[in-house]
């Protein structure tokens, strides 16, 4: 069983994504369940991991964050 709320981080800038993973991973009630570097990968990871929370960049390659939100919400309201 995980440590707490499962979080998916979707951010195309690697250094920012790694920083968020480091910060959130140190919290006792949070678990970084996965990461994505573009919008399409974020959708796949969200369907696979079923996170409690998605920390989502709105400006990403292959699909922007707004479109990702619509897709994920359609599968997992």
SULLINZI-V156044 format. One line per field, one symbol per residue. ss: DSSP state (A for helix, B for strand, O for the rest). A space follows every 50 residues. Layout:
ss = ???
//
This chain:
ss = OOOOBBBBBBOOOAAAAAAAAAAAAOOOOBBBBBBBOOAAAAAAAAAAAO OOBBBBOOOOOOOOAAAAAAAAAAAOO
//
